[in-house]
Amino acid sequence: MSSSRGLFGPDTVSWRIIGHPAALVGGLRALLLQALHPLAMAGVAQHSNYIEDPMGRLRRTASYVSTVTFGTMAEAEAAAQIVRGVHRHVHGTDPVTGKRYSASDPATMVWVHCVEVHSFLAAYRAYARPISREDQDRYLAEQVEAAVLLGTPRHRVPDSVDAYRDYFASVRDQLCTSPEAEAAIGFVRRPSLPDLPAAQRVMLQPAFRAMGDAATSLVPASLRELAGLPPRGPRELPSRVAVSTASNAVALGLRIPVLRYAVEEPLTRTLGTKRRPRVPAAA
């Protein structure tokens, strides 16, 4: 693999899935589910200012994922080195379970990786277009490299739809809610965006609320009660339709040269991400 190509490339399923605007909804779904793991949530609660600056956390995550997916190998490795350095300082005791936690613990790293990667796939399936089982397996296998880049042991990372199903079943009894988890879930469902200028907040808040509803609708039925979410119902349908329509319209704009800059510039400015390469027409 050449250093200019990066960890992935235009022929990978990762570019297709993470390059689609529906990935934004996937990122919000990941925040919802990651909050249910008490050790992962304790690390976020005790070592970040996610409550005061939720958009900052979202921007940092989006920027990292964008760099690893679309950047060169040097850019991806540099970004991963920064994250590994931060993780070395994230450790302590979880007040919910009384257990010690560490962001560098392989079990926690696998959880965060799997929820994020699976959430991008779930959002693509729901709001972009159908994807074959073969391509789903290809995507999950490709993403093992992103986990290894952060130091996660390769043999612990699921690499197929079946392996993900088995993994999630194996950790189900470790999940629980907490005041910190409720706060994180509340932000996704009803983002306040206090750190944005008033004009941007008025413009973006309805869109983020629609995306929050769309992300909420992707939470598995088996976890909705645990997360304090109502059963899936028709009230989520308008947001699902709006997000599907809007994300595919943005994806189309990214493929049309005359519209590309006008569509891409607000996304990169708002989320602080790299400019995305041209999304293949098949996406």
C-alpha positions in Angstrom: 0.0 0.0 0.0 1.5 3.4 -1.0 1.6 6.2 1.6 -0.3 8.5 -0.7 -3.2 6.0 -1.0 -3.9 6.0 2.7 -5.4 3.3 4.9 -8.3 2.9 2.4 -8.9 4.0 -1.1 -11.7 4.7 -3.7 -12.2 1.0 -4.4 -13.1 0.2 -0.8 -16.5 -0.1 0.7 -15.4 2.2 3.5 -15.1 5.1 1.2 -18.7 4.5 -0.1 -20.2 4.2 3.4 -18.3 6.8 5.4 -18.2 9.1 2.4 -22.0 9.2 2.3 -23.7 12.1 4.3 -25.8 9.4 6.2 -22.6 8.7 8.1 -23.4 11.8 10.2 -26.5 10.0 11.5 -24.4 7.0 12.1 -22.0 9.0 14.2 -24.9 10.2 16.4 -26.2 6.6 16.7 -22.7 5.6 17.9 -22.8 8.2 20.6 -26.2 6.8 21.8 -25.0 3.3 22.1 -21.4 3.9 23.3 -23.0 5.7 26.3 -24.5 2.4 27.5 -21.1 0.8 28.2 -20.3 2.1 31.8 -16.5 1.9 31.5 -16.5 3.7 28.2 -19.0 6.3 29.4 -16.9 6.9 32.6 -13.9 7.7 30.6 -15.8 10.3 28.5 -17.6 11.8 31.6 -14.4 12.1 33.7 -12.0 13.2 31.0 -13.8 15.4 28.6 -16.1 18.5 28.5 -18.7 16.8 26.3 -21.6 18.4 28.4 -20.3 21.9 27.9 -19.0 21.4 24.4 -20.9 18.5 22.7 -20.4 19.9 19.2 -16.6 20.1 19.9 -16.6 16.4 20.7 -18.6 15.6 17.6 -16.3 17.7 15.5 -13.2 16.0 16.9 -14.7 12.5 16.2 -15.8 13.5 12.7 -12.4 15.0 11.9 -10.6 11.9 13.1 -12.8 9.5 11.2 -12.5 11.6 8.0 -8.7 11.8 8.3 -8.3 8.0 8.8 -10.7 7.2 6.0 -9.7 9.7 3.4 -6.3 11.0 4.4 -2.8 9.7 3.5 -1.1 7.1 5.6 1.0 9.8 7.2 -2.1 11.8 8.1 -3.9 8.7 9.4 -0.9 7.6 11.5 -0.4 11.1 12.9 -4.1 11.4 13.9 -3.9 7.9 15.5 -0.8 8.8 17.4 -2.5 11.9 19.0 -5.5 9.8 20.0 -3.3 7.1 21.5 -1.5 9.8 23.5 -4.8 11.1 24.9 -5.9 7.6 25.7 -2.9 7.0 27.9 -4.2 9.6 30.3 -7.8 8.4 30.4 -8.2 6.0 33.3 -9.9 5.9 36.6 -12.7 4.2 38.5 -16.2 3.9 37.1 -18.7 5.2 39.8 -21.5 2.9 38.4 -19.8 -0.5 38.6 -16.8 0.4 40.8 -14.5 -1.1 38.2 -11.3 0.4 36.9 -11.4 1.6 33.4 -8.8 2.7 30.8 -9.3 4.0 27.3 -6.3 1.9 26.3 -8.0 -1.3 27.5 -8.5 -3.6 24.5 -12.0 -4.5 25.5 -13.1 -0.9 25.7 -11.3 -0.1 22.4 -13.2 -2.9 20.7 -16.5 -1.7 22.0 -16.0 1.9 20.8 -14.7 0.7 17.4 -17.5 -1.8 16.8 -20.3 0.6 17.8 -18.9 3.3 15.6 -18.2 1.1 12.6 -21.6 -0.7 12.8 -23.5 2.6 13.3 -22.1 4.0 10.0 -23.2 0.8 8.3 -26.7 0.9 9.9 -27.2 4.5 8.8 -26.1 3.7 5.3 -28.5 0.8 5.0 -31.4 2.9 6.4 -30.8 6.2 4.8 -28.6 5.7 1.7 -29.3 2.6 -0.3 -29.3 -1.2 0.0 -25.9 -2.9 0.3 -25.2 -6.6 -0.3 -24.2 -8.9 2.5 -20.8 -9.4 0.7 -20.1 -5.7 0.7 -21.2 -5.4 4.4 -18.6 -8.1 5.2 -16.0 -6.4 3.1 -16.6 -3.1 4.9 -16.4 -4.6 8.4 -13.2 -6.5 7.4 -11.6 -3.3 6.0 -12.4 -1.5 9.2 -10.2 -3.9 11.2 -7.3 -1.8 9.9 -8.7 1.3 11.6 -8.9 -0.5 14.9 -5.4 -1.8 14.6 -4.1 1.7 13.8 -5.1 2.7 17.3 -3.4 -0.3 18.9 -6.3 -2.6 19.2 -5.2 -6.3 19.0 -6.2 -7.5 15.5 -7.4 -10.9 16.8 -10.0 -9.2 19.0 -11.7 -7.2 16.3 -14.8 -8.7 14.6 -14.6 -8.7 10.8 -18.0 -9.8 9.4 -21.7 -9.4 10.0 -21.8 -12.7 11.8 -18.8 -11.8 14.0 -20.4 -8.5 14.9 -23.6 -10.2 15.9 -21.8 -12.6 18.1 -19.7 -9.8 19.7 -22.7 -7.6 20.5 -24.5 -10.6 22.1 -21.4 -11.3 24.2 -21.3 -7.8 25.7 -25.1 -7.3 26.2 -25.1 -8.1 29.9 -22.3 -5.5 30.5 -24.5 -2.6 29.3 -26.4 -0.3 31.6 -27.6 3.3 32.0 -26.3 6.0 34.3 -26.9 9.8 34.7 -23.9 10.4 32.4 -25.3 8.1 29.8 -28.7 9.8 30.1 -27.1 13.2 29.5 -25.2 12.0 26.4 -28.4 10.3 25.0 -30.4 13.5 25.8 -27.9 15.6 23.7 -28.3 13.3 20.7 -32.0 13.4 20.9 -32.4 17.1 21.6 -29.2 18.9 20.8 -28.9 22.4 22.2 -25.7 23.4 20.3 -24.9 26.2 22.9 -21.4 26.8 21.4 -22.7 27.9 18.0 -23.4 31.5 17.0 -27.2 32.3 17.3 -27.7 32.5 13.5 -26.0 29.1 12.9 -27.9 27.6 15.9 -31.3 28.7 14.5 -30.4 27.2 11.1 -28.8 23.9 12.3 -30.8 22.9 15.3 -33.8 21.6 13.5 -31.6 19.6 11.2 -29.7 18.1 14.1 -32.9 17.3 15.9 -34.1 15.5 12.8 -30.8 13.6 12.6 -31.1 12.8 16.3 -34.6 11.3 15.7 -33.2 9.4 12.8 -30.3 8.1 14.8 -32.7 7.1 17.7 -34.8 5.1 15.3 -31.7 2.9 14.5 -31.2 1.8 18.1 -32.0 -1.9 18.3 -35.3 -2.8 19.9 -33.5 -4.9 22.5 -31.7 -1.8 23.8 -34.3 0.9 23.6 -35.8 0.4 27.1 -32.3 0.3 28.6 -31.5 3.6 26.9 -34.7 5.2 28.1 -36.1 5.4 24.6 -39.7 4.8 23.6 -40.6 1.9 21.3 -40.0 2.5 17.6 -43.1 4.0 16.1 -44.7 6.2 13.4 -43.5 9.5 15.1 -40.0 8.7 13.8 -41.1 8.4 10.2 -41.0 12.1 9.2 -37.4 12.4 10.4 -36.4 9.2 8.7 -37.9 10.4 5.4 -36.4 13.8 5.7 -32.9 12.5 6.6 -33.0 9.9 3.8 -34.1 12.5 1.2 -31.6 15.2 2.4 -28.6 12.9 2.8 -29.1 11.4 -0.7 -29.5 14.9 -2.1 -26.3 16.0 -0.5 -24.6 12.8 -1.8 -25.8 13.7 -5.3 -24.5 17.2 -5.0 -21.1 15.9 -4.0 -20.9 14.1 -7.3 -21.9 17.0 -9.5 -18.9 19.3 -10.1 -20.8 22.5 -10.4 -22.5 21.8 -7.0 -19.7 20.1 -5.2 -18.1 23.1 -3.5 -21.4 24.6 -2.5 -22.4 21.4 -0.8 -19.1 20.3 0.6 -17.9 23.6 2.1 -20.6 24.0 4.8 -20.1 20.4 5.8 -16.3 20.7 6.2 -16.7 24.1 8.0 -19.3 22.8 10.5 -17.7 19.5 11.3 -14.0 20.4 10.8 -13.4 17.4 8.5 -11.2 16.9 5.6 -12.7 17.6 2.2 -13.9 14.3 1.0 -12.7 12.8 -2.3 -15.2 12.4 -5.1 -17.7 9.8 -4.0 -17.9 7.1 -6.7 -21.1 7.1 -8.8 -22.1 3.7 -7.5 -22.5 5.2 -4.0 
